């Protein structure tokens, strides 16, 4: 079985017939989210933005996850009675006799104790200066696996993070598209927060 961490963007495209587009309507709807933070959330986001700006160059992957990504996702309050967030969970599947699997840093899925029906994959917590792997390829292969596990044929949402930079991805049928970077150490943190809040609404609509 080839692990998620060993896939590149090009390998995912050629192996599974996935085509990259400049954009998709769902991606535009998602990243155009305009859910305003309340006063408390604005205060916390301002503190987090400054903290990230001062520390991101020295944080390792675990520190970035513990001190910034985790608190930001928690503030967005993504869990619902229909689905919840899981971290560091493994899943695998076989597509056209090709076994794929691995550990996903963050996934929104149905399930109580383990993710059963995945809707959103976030990958990976990495330092900004590292260029020794393919973060888009890694999140894309996890999304392909999630799509195969989710028999309802609905879109899969994804994101990958490189230091302060956040990128959002949508996989729909055999087409995918990703956003430009959002810099969490400047005012874009409020857009990222809004997009994360919108994720909850989109996943809820998938569950209907």
N, C-alpha and C positions, 0 to 999 in steps of 0.2 A: 504494500500500500504506500502510495506517495503522499507524504504529509503536506498539509496546507503551506507550511513555511518554505517548502521547496519549489513552489510553483511561481512562474513569472506571468505577467500579463499576456505576453504573446503565446505562451504555452496553453493558457486557459482558452484563449480565442481559437487557436488552431485545433486543439483536442476536442472541444465541445461545440464548435461552430458558433461561438459568441461574437457578435459584431459591435464595435464601439461606434456610437453616434456622438455628434457634437452636444446634443442635449435630448431630453425626453420631457413631455408635458408634465409627468409626475415629478420629475426632478425640479423643474421650474416652480411648480406649485409648492414643493417642499421647502426649497431654499428661499422662496419669497415670503415665508411665514412672517407674520407681523403680530406675534403674541407679546404684548408688553409685560415686562417684569413689574411686579409691585414694588412698593417702597423698600421693603425688607430685602427682596431679591436684588434690587438695584444696588443696595448698600453692599451686600455680599459679593456681587459680581465685580464691583469696583475694587474691593479688597483683593479678590482673586486675580484680577487683571494685573494689579501692581505686583502681587506676589510672584506671579508667573514671569513677568518682565524682569524682575530682579534675580530669579533663581533658575530659569529654564536652561541657561548655558551650563550650569553645573550639576543639575539633577541627572541621575541615572533613570532608567526606565521605571523601576519600582517607585522612586520618589515622585516622578511625574504622575504616575498613576495614583499614588496615595495622597499626595498633597494638592493635586489639581483636578485630574480627570474624574476621579471618584466623587469628590465633593460637588463638582459641576453637574454630573449626572444625577446625583442624589437631590440636588436643588431643583432640577427639572421635574422630579416626581413622576417618573415614567410608569411605575407599577399600576396595575388595575386589577379588578376581580377576574378579568379574562386572561391576563398575561402578566409576566413579571420579568425582571432583569436577572440574569445569571452572569457570573464571571468565571473565567478560567474553566470552561466546560468543554468536553470533547464530544464530538459526534463524527460519524462516518457513514458512507453509503457507497454503492456501486452503480456507476453509470456506464452503459455500453461495455460491460466487463472490465471497467477501469475502477479500481478501488481508490477512494480518496477519503481523507479524514484528518483530524488534528484537533488542536485546542484553540478555541476562540476566546479572545480576551473578554468580550462582552457580547451578550446576545439577549434579545427580547423574544420571548417565546411563551407559548402555552405550556403548562406543566407546573406541578407543585414542588417536586424535589429535584427534577431534572428537566432540561428543555426538551419538549416533545415536538412542537410545531414551531419552528423558528421563523421570525418575520424581519429581524434586524440584526446585522452582525457588525460589530465595531472591532477593528483590528488596526493597528497594533500600537502598543505603547513603546515608542522608540525615541532615542535621542535625535536631536535635529541634525547633527553633523554626520550621522552614519549613512552610508550609501552602499552597504554590503548586501542588501537584499531588495526585494521588490514589494513594497507595501500594498500597492494597488493590486498586484497579482495575488497576494495572500488574501486580501479581503474578497477579491472577486471569486477565487476558488471556494472560499467558505460560503459565499452567497450562492454559487452554483449548487453546492451540496445542500444548502438550506432549501433552495428551490425544489430540488429533487425529493427531499424529505417532506416538503409541504405539498401534498397532493392536490391542493385547491387551485393550483395554477394562478396564484396571485403574485404581484410584484414583491421583490425582496429589497429592503433598504439596507444600506451599508455606510460605513464611514471608516476612514483611516486617518491616523494622527502622526505627524512628524514634528516633535517638539511643540512649538506654539501653533503650528499650522494644521488646520482641520479641513478635510476634503469629504464631500458627501457623494454617495454612489447609489444609483438605482439600476436594478436588473429586472427587465420585463420581457418575458418570453426569451428570445435569443438576442435581445438588444440590451446594451447598457450605456450609461453615460455618467460622467462624474463632474462635479463642480470645480471651479477655481478654488484657490486656498482662502480660508478665513483665518485671520491672525487673531488668536485668542488673547494676545498681550496688548491689543488696542481696542478700539470701540467695537470691533467685530465680535467681541465676546457676547454682546447683547444679541447679535444675529444668531450666533451659535446656540445660545440659550433658547431663543425663539424656535429655531429649527428642531432642537431636541424636544421642546414642548409639542411641536407639530407632529413629531414622530409618534407620540402617544395617540393623537387623534387619527393619524393615518392607520396605525396598527389596529385601532379599535374598529375602523371602517372595514379593514380586511377580515375581522373576526365575525362580521355580521353574516 
